[in-house]
Amino acid sequence: MKKFLNINNILCIIAFLGIFFIAPLSTYAFQIEESFFMQDITGHWAEESITELTYMGVLKGDGKNSNPDKMVTRAEFMAMLVRALDYKKSDIKGRVSFSDVKPEDWYYETVAIAEEKGITKGNPDGTFSPNKKISREEIVLVLVRAMGLQDKTSSGASNFRDIKKDYPYKAQIDAAVSSGIISGYEDNTFRPNNYALRAEAAIMISRMLNNKDVQNVNDEKKDIQQFIQEYMNSYLESKNAGKNEFSFNMQYSVGKELDENNVKSQAIDLFNEKGINVRETHQNIQIRIDTVSRYTAKATVRYDVTYTRTFDKGANRVKDYKGEKIIYLWKLSDGWKIYDTESRLYQDKKINLTWEQVAVKTPDMSGVDPMEGLNVISPTWFELRSDKSSLGVKSSDPQVFNNRQGSIYMVDMGDNKYIQWAHKNGYDVWGLFRNEFDIDVANKVLNDSNSRRKIIELLIEYTKKYQLDGINVDFENVYYSDRHKLSQMVREMAVVLRELGVITSVDVTKIEPTSLNWSMCYDRRALGKAADYVVLMAYDQNGSWSKKSGSVAQYSWVESGLKEVLEQVPREELLLGLPLYTRLWEEQNGKVVKTTAISMQTAQDLVRQNNANIYWDNQSGQYIASYSINNKSYKIWMEDTKSIGLKASLVHKYSLAGVASWRRGFETPDIWPVLNKTLNGYDGYEDWLKDNTAK
């Protein structure tokens, strides 16, 4: 999203003896442990299993990476397995018998438990070889013992080319295949003597946990359903009483979920401190148990949720949403616990959002006519600026980052009169939060957990100040190396804002593999899991950098980019970005000499004033206008009701959540009725196609 600003503010820096003033540190961290989100597994063939075990706390990397293609030692594998089966130190009855395992070794207790449980036998010479790399065969033998499969008959279950009938562990291999622990390689081999990779170990442990051999499945489902209901009720009871003591939820959560519960507890404390009371009520709760396995389960909960926010001055804001939670459970020694929840708030209607560009001061909206069908407006209010920014900062702007090289501030351009106008017209307000396209500003705040915490506190403050309904995160121009940090910021932000009943949305671009800092900087899968909505900015196909004239967003380009993003982001939370502007291209001798972004009305005026030639182009889904003046050629790929309606129809074709348009003021008034009809006037894409093809 391109924003052109002209501001000349005074830069104010408060310094004393060369040290910048920094506000006292908050007691709230709002930090979800980053080690839950491994940076080296995106797209890896074992990503799902590694993520599952990491969220549980079973698999522990080096803090950033899982090292999936590194070989695993016998001690490391045993530690993973003991954690996966929730064996306790109290299970140890005697001393370890292996001569090479000493009490001072980090793996001593792990090996002691494994020996006590009979899942490891060690070597014939009485050693364990803890630092020796474990083979695939050894893993199978250990897992078969752990699952109690050694006495089960599964003859003939495996037909690997390298496992003959006289293979000494043929029965165990058959049992492992029958139970789904192993499946072998594509060439139909098992390669028993190969050393196992951490990724392979993770997959086999994950398959053990997700084994479908479950007794009394219906009873398990009833227990899980009752547990989830109690878990949610207990949380709401504490939250609505203004308490942060989620004792039941803390007791019955582990791993990533426990971390998020701690963040929620801190959020309630901060709300109380700031005089914000949030009451959350659920109705029409539907709990569906999706899967139940030996040690894991998955459930989907859908419900109607109402948030009532009351502030210390008596003002309140009531918002109704749909809520969804995908809950992942793990059966431990003391019963079911939750290790991960994917939560989302959403509106039960198509989103029709437009951005409001605010350069210096929010415009007076008193004379602006209502926009038919619009339900969300997003003013560009909150901006991170360095003290070196040409846009300037004020002494009152809060500092969010400081080091010897300089400071970064949050600039607030919000306006309560604008909020009143928006809410009066039925528009939710999602305040936009951005990095001013400054790659170094993004780098500094994203990599500093204290800065991220300050930003979250400020957004809570702004929610109170302006009664916001959502936050739209618009970080553009971000180092590729910071993509995981961007996801982390959105993740932490969304958990806290959701407690306020505030929607979190994040803007992303079309996938361009060669554009590291403008496209590949977005981990779209991670952002989709963290945020409530993801906005695809499907425009700027051509711009000031282009050597050839062309469309800002031709239909085929938009659809192609959309399909790629849908492979990473769920369709039900994706908003399609639409341009309410186009470009005037000036050419001389067949080369572009100048291009200017123009509004729809300006484009129409130029066509009329210059008696332009105009024709419909099917590929771009637009009218193309051209004319000449003084040996110079001019071209415009028109954006109008037909082109915008055509692109908006993709919402139905791909069952998207809605649209977002850049920006209000560039459009002609007839755009709003067309968008409203396209989004809400049809039962689906076929219905739209039938109506528009007939024309």
C-alpha positions in Angstrom: 0.0 0.0 0.0 1.6 3.2 -1.1 1.2 6.3 1.0 2.6 9.7 0.0 3.2 12.1 3.0 4.4 15.6 3.3 5.0 16.6 6.9 7.4 19.0 8.5 7.3 18.5 12.3 9.9 19.4 14.8 12.1 16.6 16.0 12.4 16.7 19.8 14.9 14.5 21.6 15.2 14.6 25.3 18.7 13.8 26.5 20.7 14.1 29.6 24.4 13.5 29.7 24.1 11.6 26.4 21.6 9.1 27.7 18.1 9.2 26.4 15.1 9.2 28.7 13.4 5.8 28.8 10.1 5.1 30.6 10.2 2.7 33.5 9.9 -0.9 32.4 6.5 -2.5 32.7 6.0 -5.6 34.7 4.2 -7.2 31.7 6.1 -9.1 29.2 3.3 -10.3 26.8 6.0 -12.7 25.4 5.2 -16.1 24.1 8.3 -18.2 24.2 9.9 -17.9 20.7 11.5 -21.4 21.0 8.0 -22.8 20.3 8.3 -21.4 16.7 11.3 -23.0 15.0 12.7 -21.0 12.2 14.2 -23.8 10.1 11.1 -26.0 9.4 8.9 -23.9 7.2 8.0 -26.2 4.2 10.0 -29.1 5.7 8.6 -32.5 5.1 8.4 -33.1 8.9 7.1 -29.6 9.7 3.7 -30.8 11.1 5.2 -33.4 13.4 8.0 -31.1 14.6 5.6 -28.3 15.3 3.3 -30.6 17.3 6.1 -31.9 19.5 7.6 -28.4 19.9 4.2 -27.0 21.0 4.0 -29.8 23.5 7.5 -29.2 24.8 8.6 -32.7 23.8 11.1 -31.5 21.1 13.5 -28.8 22.1 15.8 -27.1 19.6 18.5 -24.6 20.2 16.1 -21.7 20.8 15.6 -20.8 17.2 16.1 -23.9 15.1 14.9 -27.5 15.3 17.8 -28.8 13.2 15.6 -31.4 11.6 18.2 -32.8 9.3 20.7 -33.4 12.1 21.2 -37.0 13.4 19.9 -37.7 16.9 21.7 -39.5 19.6 20.4 -42.3 21.8 20.2 -40.1 24.8 18.5 -37.3 22.9 15.9 -39.6 21.5 15.2 -41.2 24.9 14.7 -37.7 26.3 12.1 -36.9 23.6 10.3 -40.2 24.2 10.2 -39.9 28.0 8.7 -36.4 27.6 6.2 -37.5 25.0 5.0 -40.3 27.3 5.0 -38.0 30.4 7.1 -40.3 32.5 8.1 -38.8 35.8 11.2 -38.7 38.0 9.0 -40.4 40.6 8.9 -43.5 38.3 12.6 -44.2 39.1 12.9 -47.0 41.6 16.6 -47.7 41.5 19.9 -46.7 40.0 20.8 -46.9 36.4 22.6 -50.2 35.6 24.5 -48.9 32.6 28.2 -48.3 33.3 28.5 -45.3 31.0 25.6 -43.3 32.5 26.7 -41.3 35.5 24.5 -39.4 38.0 26.0 -36.1 36.9 25.0 -36.6 33.2 22.1 -34.5 31.9 20.4 -37.6 30.6 20.8 -39.7 33.8 17.2 -39.4 34.9 15.9 -39.9 31.4 17.8 -43.1 31.0 16.9 -44.3 34.5 13.2 -43.8 33.7 13.5 -45.5 30.3 15.3 -48.5 31.9 12.7 -48.7 34.7 9.9 -48.7 32.1 11.6 -51.4 30.1 11.7 -49.4 26.9 15.5 -49.6 26.6 17.7 -52.6 27.1 21.1 -51.1 26.5 24.0 -53.0 25.0 25.1 -56.6 25.7 28.3 -55.3 27.5 26.2 -53.3 30.0 26.6 -49.9 28.4 24.0 -47.5 27.0 26.1 -45.5 24.5 24.2 -42.3 25.2 26.1 -40.2 22.6 26.0 -42.7 19.8 23.7 -41.9 17.0 20.5 -43.9 17.1 19.5 -46.1 14.1 16.1 -46.3 12.6 16.0 -50.0 13.7 16.7 -49.0 17.3 13.9 -46.4 17.3 11.4 -49.0 16.1 12.5 -51.5 18.9 12.1 -48.8 21.5 8.7 -47.6 20.3 7.3 -51.1 20.0 8.2 -51.7 23.6 6.8 -48.3 24.7 3.5 -49.1 23.0 3.4 -52.7 24.2 3.3 -54.1 20.7 6.0 -56.7 21.1 3.5 -59.5 21.9 1.0 -58.5 19.2 1.0 -60.5 15.9 1.2 -58.4 12.8 2.8 -60.9 10.5 3.2 -59.8 6.9 2.4 -56.2 7.6 5.6 -54.9 6.1 7.0 -55.7 2.6 10.1 -53.6 2.5 12.6 -54.8 0.0 15.4 -54.7 2.5 13.6 -56.5 5.3 13.6 -60.2 4.6 11.6 -62.9 6.3 14.6 -64.0 8.4 15.4 -60.5 9.5 15.8 -60.8 13.3 13.4 -58.0 14.1 10.9 -58.7 11.4 8.0 -59.0 14.0 8.8 -55.6 15.5 9.0 -54.0 12.0 5.6 -55.6 11.2 4.1 -54.3 14.4 5.5 -50.8 13.7 4.0 -50.8 10.2 0.7 -52.1 11.4 0.4 -49.4 14.1 1.3 -46.7 11.6 4.7 -45.7 13.2 6.7 -46.3 10.1 6.0 -46.3 6.4 9.4 -46.5 4.8 10.9 -44.7 1.9 9.5 -44.1 -1.6 11.7 -46.9 -3.0 10.0 -49.4 -0.6 13.0 -49.7 1.7 13.2 -49.2 5.4 17.0 -48.9 5.8 17.1 -50.1 9.3 20.8 -49.4 9.9 20.7 -45.8 8.8 21.1 -43.3 11.5 17.9 -41.4 12.2 17.5 -37.7 11.6 15.7 -35.6 14.2 12.9 -35.1 11.7 12.5 -38.9 11.4 12.5 -39.3 15.1 9.9 -36.6 15.5 7.6 -38.2 12.9 7.8 -41.6 14.5 7.1 -40.3 18.0 4.2 -38.2 16.6 2.8 -41.2 14.9 3.0 -43.1 18.2 1.1 -40.4 20.0 -1.5 -40.2 17.2 -2.0 -44.0 17.0 -5.7 -44.7 16.4 -5.9 -47.8 18.6 -8.2 -46.3 21.2 -10.5 -48.2 23.5 -13.9 -46.7 24.4 -13.7 -43.9 21.9 -17.2 -42.6 22.6 -16.4 -42.3 26.3 -13.2 -40.5 25.5 -15.1 -38.0 23.4 -17.6 -37.3 26.1 -14.8 -36.7 28.6 -13.0 -34.4 26.2 -16.1 -32.4 25.5 -16.9 -32.0 29.2 -13.3 -31.0 29.9 -13.2 -28.4 27.1 -16.5 -26.9 28.4 -15.1 -26.7 31.9 -11.9 -25.2 30.6 -13.6 -22.4 28.7 -16.2 -21.7 31.5 -13.5 -21.5 34.2 -11.5 -19.0 32.1 -14.6 -16.8 31.4 -15.6 -16.9 35.1 -12.1 -15.6 36.2 -11.8 -13.1 33.4 -15.3 -11.6 33.9 -14.5 -11.2 37.6 -11.4 -9.2 36.6 -9.2 -11.9 38.1 -6.0 -13.1 36.5 -5.8 -16.3 38.5 -6.8 -18.9 35.8 -5.9 -21.7 38.2 -7.9 -24.4 36.3 -6.5 -23.3 33.0 -3.0 -23.1 34.2 -3.2 -26.6 35.7 -4.6 -28.2 32.6 -2.5 -26.5 30.0 1.1 -27.2 28.9 3.6 -26.0 26.4 2.5 -23.2 24.1 -1.0 -23.1 25.6 0.4 -22.5 29.1 2.6 -19.7 27.8 -0.4 -18.0 26.1 -2.4 -18.4 29.4 0.3 -16.5 31.2 0.1 -13.7 28.6 -3.7 -13.5 29.0 -3.2 -13.3 32.7 -0.9 -10.4 32.3 -3.3 -8.8 29.9 -6.1 -8.9 32.5 -3.8 -7.3 35.0 -3.0 -4.5 32.6 -6.6 -3.9 31.7 -7.4 -3.5 35.5 -4.5 -1.1 35.8 -5.7 1.0 32.9 -9.3 1.1 34.1 -10.6 -1.2 31.4 -13.2 -3.8 32.2 -13.9 -6.5 29.6 -16.8 -8.9 29.9 -16.8 -11.8 27.5 -19.9 -13.9 27.1 -20.4 -17.0 24.9 -23.7 -18.4 23.5 -24.6 -21.2 21.0 -21.5 -23.1 21.9 -20.8 -26.1 19.6 -18.0 -28.5 20.4 -17.0 -30.9 17.8 -14.5 -33.6 18.6 -12.5 -34.0 15.3 -10.1 -36.8 16.2 -9.2 -39.0 19.2 -6.1 -41.1 19.3 -4.1 -42.9 21.8 -2.4 -39.8 23.3 -3.8 -36.9 21.4 -7.2 -35.3 20.4 -8.4 -32.4 18.4 -11.6 -30.4 18.8 -13.2 -27.4 17.1 -15.3 -25.0 19.1 -17.6 -22.5 17.5 -19.7 -19.9 19.4 -21.2 -16.5 19.4 -19.3 -14.1 21.5 -20.1 -10.7 22.9 -17.5 -8.3 24.3 -18.5 -5.5 26.6 -15.7 -3.0 27.2 -16.3 -0.5 30.0 -13.7 2.2 30.6 -13.0 4.2 33.8 -14.9 7.2 32.6 -18.1 5.1 32.1 -17.9 4.8 28.3 -18.5 1.4 26.9 -18.4 -0.5 23.6 -20.3 -3.7 22.9 -19.3 -5.9 20.0 -20.7 -9.2 18.7 -18.5 -11.7 16.8 -18.3 -15.3 15.9 -15.6 -17.1 17.7 -13.6 -20.2 16.8 -11.1 -22.3 18.6 -9.2 -25.3 17.3 -8.0 -27.1 20.4 -5.2 -29.6 20.5 -5.1 -32.0 23.5 -2.5 -34.3 24.9 -3.2 -37.2 27.2 -0.7 -37.2 30.0 -0.3 -39.3 33.1 -2.9 -37.2 35.0 -5.4 -36.9 32.2 -6.1 -34.6 29.2 -4.4 -31.3 28.9 -4.4 -28.6 26.2 -1.1 -27.8 24.5 -2.2 -25.5 21.7 -5.3 -23.4 20.7 -5.7 -21.6 17.5 -8.2 -18.8 18.2 -10.0 -16.5 15.9 -12.6 -13.7 16.0 -14.6 -12.9 12.9 -17.6 -11.1 11.7 -20.6 -13.1 10.4 -20.7 -11.2 7.2 -18.4 -10.3 4.3 -15.9 -7.6 5.3 -16.0 -4.5 3.2 -13.1 -2.4 4.4 -11.5 0.8 3.0 -8.4 2.5 4.2 -8.3 6.2 5.2 -5.0 7.8 4.5 -4.0 10.3 7.2 -1.0 12.3 6.4 -0.9 14.9 9.2 -4.4 15.4 10.5 -7.5 13.2 10.3 -9.9 14.7 7.8 -13.2 16.3 8.8 -15.8 13.7 7.8 -18.9 15.7 8.6 -19.7 16.4 4.9 -18.9 12.8 3.7 -21.8 10.8 2.5 -22.4 7.3 3.9 -20.7 4.6 1.8 -23.2 1.9 0.9 -22.2 -1.5 2.2 -19.0 -0.4 3.9 -18.6 -2.0 7.4 -14.9 -1.4 8.3 -12.8 1.7 7.9 -9.0 1.7 8.7 -7.4 5.1 9.2 -3.6 5.2 9.0 -3.2 6.5 12.5 -0.3 4.8 14.3 3.2 5.0 12.9 6.7 4.1 14.1 9.2 6.8 13.3 12.9 7.1 14.0 14.3 10.4 15.4 16.0 10.8 12.0 12.7 10.6 10.1 12.1 13.5 7.7 8.5 13.3 8.9 9.5 14.3 12.4 8.4 13.4 15.9 7.0 15.4 18.8 8.2 15.4 22.4 4.9 13.9 23.5 5.3 10.9 21.2 6.1 7.8 23.3 9.5 6.1 22.8 9.4 2.4 22.0 13.1 1.8 21.2 16.4 3.4 22.2 20.1 2.7 21.7 23.3 4.7 21.0 22.3 5.0 17.3 19.0 6.7 18.1 15.4 6.3 19.1 12.1 5.2 17.7 8.7 6.7 18.6 5.1 5.8 18.2 3.2 8.7 16.4 -0.5 8.9 17.2 -2.7 10.7 14.7 -6.0 9.4 16.0 -9.2 11.6 16.3 -12.2 10.9 18.4 -14.6 12.9 16.1 -13.6 10.5 13.3 -14.5 7.6 15.5 -17.8 9.1 16.4 -18.6 9.6 12.7 -17.6 6.1 11.8 -19.5 4.4 14.6 -22.6 6.5 13.9 -22.5 5.3 10.3 -22.1 1.6 11.4 -18.4 1.3 10.5 -16.0 -0.6 12.7 -12.7 1.2 13.0 -9.5 -0.8 12.7 -6.6 1.6 13.4 -3.7 1.0 11.1 -0.3 0.5 12.7 2.8 0.7 10.4 6.5 1.0 10.1 6.6 4.0 7.7 8.2 1.6 5.1 11.4 2.0 7.1 13.3 -1.3 7.0 15.6 -0.4 9.9 12.8 0.8 12.1 11.1 -2.5 11.6 14.4 -4.4 12.3 15.0 -2.6 15.6 11.5 -3.0 17.1 10.9 -6.5 15.9 14.1 -7.8 17.4 13.6 -6.2 20.7 11.0 -7.9 23.0 10.8 -4.9 25.2 9.8 -2.7 22.2 7.2 -5.2 21.1 5.8 -5.1 24.7 5.7 -1.3 24.6 3.9 -1.4 21.3 1.2 -3.7 22.6 0.7 -1.5 25.7 0.3 1.5 23.4 -2.2 -0.2 21.2 -4.2 -1.1 24.3 -4.1 2.6 25.3 -5.2 3.6 21.9 -8.1 1.1 22.0 -9.2 2.7 25.2 -8.7 6.3 23.9 -10.5 5.8 20.6 -12.7 2.8 21.3 -11.1 0.9 18.5 -12.6 -2.3 17.1 -9.5 -3.6 15.4 -5.8 -3.1 14.6 -4.5 -3.5 11.1 -0.8 -4.2 11.0 0.9 -2.8 7.9 4.6 -3.6 8.0 6.1 -3.2 4.6 9.8 -3.3 3.6 11.0 -5.7 6.2 14.3 -7.7 6.1 13.7 -11.2 5.0 15.8 -12.3 8.1 13.2 -10.6 10.3 10.1 -12.6 8.9 9.9 -14.8 12.0 10.1 -11.7 14.3 7.3 -10.1 12.4 5.2 -13.2 12.9 6.1 -13.2 16.6 5.0 -9.6 17.0 1.6 -10.3 15.4 1.3 -13.4 17.5 1.9 -11.7 20.8 -0.3 -8.7 19.8 -3.2 -10.9 18.7 -3.4 -12.9 21.9 -3.7 -9.7 24.0 -6.0 -7.7 21.7 -8.3 -10.7 21.4 -8.8 -10.5 25.1 -10.1 -7.0 24.5 -12.4 -8.1 21.8 -10.2 -6.3 19.2 -9.7 -7.8 15.8 -6.1 -8.2 14.6 -5.5 -8.1 10.8 -2.2 -8.1 9.0 -1.4 -6.9 5.4 0.7 -9.0 3.1 1.8 -8.8 -0.6 1.6 -11.2 -3.5 4.2 -14.0 -3.3 7.3 -12.9 -5.3 10.2 -15.3 -4.6 12.8 -12.7 -5.9 11.5 -9.9 -3.6 12.9 -10.8 -0.2 12.1 -7.6 1.7 8.8 -6.8 0.1 7.2 -10.2 -0.3 9.2 -13.1 1.2 9.4 -11.2 4.5 5.9 -12.5 5.3 5.5 -16.0 6.7 1.9 -16.1 5.6 1.2 -19.4 7.2 2.3 -18.2 10.6 0.5 -14.9 10.2 -2.7 -16.7 9.2 -2.5 -18.7 12.4 -1.8 -15.7 14.6 -4.2 -13.0 13.2 -7.9 -13.0 12.8 -7.7 -11.7 9.2 -5.0 -11.5 6.5 -5.3 -8.8 3.8 -3.7 -9.5 0.4 -2.7 -6.2 -1.1 -3.4 -7.3 -4.7 -2.3 -4.2 -6.4 0.9 -2.3 -7.4 1.5 -4.8 -10.2 3.1 -1.9 -12.0 4.3 1.4 -10.6 7.0 4.0 -10.7 9.7 1.3 -11.0 8.2 -0.2 -14.1 9.9 0.1 -17.5 6.7 -0.7 -19.4 3.2 0.8 -18.9 0.6 -1.6 -17.5 -2.2 -2.2 -15.1 -2.1 -1.6 -11.4 -4.0 -4.8 -10.8 -5.1 -6.8 -13.9 -7.6 -9.5 -13.2 -5.4 -12.4 -14.3 -2.5 -11.2 -12.1 -4.8 -10.7 -9.1 -6.3 -14.2 -9.4 -3.0 -15.9 -9.9 -1.5 -14.2 -6.8 -4.6 -14.9 -4.8 -4.4 -18.7 -5.6 -0.8 -18.8 -4.5 -1.6 -17.1 -1.2 -4.6 -19.4 -0.6 -2.1 -22.3 -0.4 -0.8 -20.7 2.8 -3.7 -18.7 4.3 -7.3 -20.1 5.0 -9.8 -18.6 2.6 -12.2 -17.8 5.4 -9.8 -15.2 6.9 -8.4 -13.7 3.7 -9.5 -10.2 2.5 -8.7 -9.3 -1.1 -7.1 -5.9 -1.5 -8.6 -3.7 -4.3 -7.2 -0.5 -5.9 -9.4 2.5 -6.0 -6.7 4.3 -8.1 -4.9 3.7 -11.3 -2.0 5.2 -13.2 -1.4 7.6 -16.0 1.4 6.5 -18.2 3.4 8.9 -20.4 5.4 7.3 -23.2 7.8 8.7 -25.8 9.3 6.6 -28.6 7.7 3.6 -27.0 9.4 4.1 -23.6 7.9 5.2 -20.3 9.1 8.6 -19.3 6.7 9.3 -16.4 3.9 7.7 -14.4 1.5 9.2 -11.9 -1.0 7.6 -9.5 -4.4 9.1 -10.2 -7.9 8.7 -8.8 -10.8 7.1 -10.7 -12.4 10.5 -11.3 -9.2 12.0 -12.7 -8.9 9.1 -15.0 -12.4 9.6 -16.3 -11.8 13.3 -16.7 -8.6 12.7 -18.8 -10.4 10.3 -21.0 -13.2 12.7 -21.6 -11.0 15.8 -22.0 -8.7 14.2 -24.5 -11.3 12.2 -26.5 -9.3 9.0 -25.7 -9.6 5.8 -27.6 -10.9 3.1 -25.2 -11.5 -0.6 -25.4 -12.1 -3.6 -23.1 -9.2 -5.9 -22.5 -10.2 -9.4 -21.2 -6.8 -10.3 -19.8 -6.7 -7.2 -17.5 -10.4 -7.1 -16.9 -10.3 -3.4 -17.6 -10.9 -0.7 -20.2 -7.6 0.6 -21.6 -7.6 4.2 -22.7 -5.0 5.9 -24.9 -4.5 9.4 -26.4 -1.6 11.5 -27.7 -0.5 15.1 -27.0 2.6 16.7 -28.6 4.2 13.5 -29.8 3.7 11.9 -26.4 1.5 8.9 -25.9 -0.7 8.4 -22.7 -2.3 5.2 -21.5 -4.6 4.4 -18.6 -5.8 1.0 -17.4 -9.1 2.2 -16.1 -10.4 1.2 -12.7 -14.2 1.6 -12.5 -17.3 -0.2 -11.4 -16.8 -3.0 -14.0 -13.2 -3.7 -13.2 -13.7 -3.5 -9.4 -16.8 -5.6 -9.5 -15.0 -8.2 -11.6 -12.1 -8.4 -9.1 -14.5 -8.4 -6.2 -16.3 -11.4 -7.6 -13.2 -13.5 -6.7 -14.5 -13.3 -3.1 -17.3 -15.6 -4.2 -15.2 -17.7 -6.5 -12.8 -18.5 -3.7 -15.1 -18.1 -0.7 -13.0 -15.3 0.8 -13.8 -13.2 3.9 -14.3 -10.0 1.9 -12.4 -7.0 0.4 -10.2 -4.1 1.5 -9.7 -1.1 -0.8 -6.9 1.5 -1.0 -8.0 4.2 -0.4 -11.1 6.2 0.4 -11.1 9.4 -1.7 -9.7 7.8 -4.9 -13.0 6.2 -5.8 -16.1 7.5 -7.7 -19.3 7.3 -5.6 -20.8 4.5 -7.8 -18.1 2.1 -6.5 -19.8 1.5 -3.2 -23.2 0.2 -4.5 -21.4 -2.1 -6.9 -19.1 -3.5 -4.1 -22.1 -3.9 -1.8 -24.1 -5.8 -4.4 -21.1 -8.0 -5.4 -20.4 -9.0 -1.9 -23.9 -9.3 -0.5 -26.3 -9.5 -3.5 -25.4 -13.0 -4.7 -25.7 -16.5 -3.4 -22.3 -17.4 -4.8 -20.0 -17.2 -7.8 -22.3 -19.0 -10.2 -25.1 -16.6 -9.3 -22.8 -13.6 -9.9 -21.5 -15.1 -13.1 -25.1 -15.7 -14.4 -26.1 -12.1 -13.7 -23.0 -10.5 -15.1 -22.6 -12.7 -18.1 -26.2 -11.9 -19.2 -25.2 -8.3 -19.4 
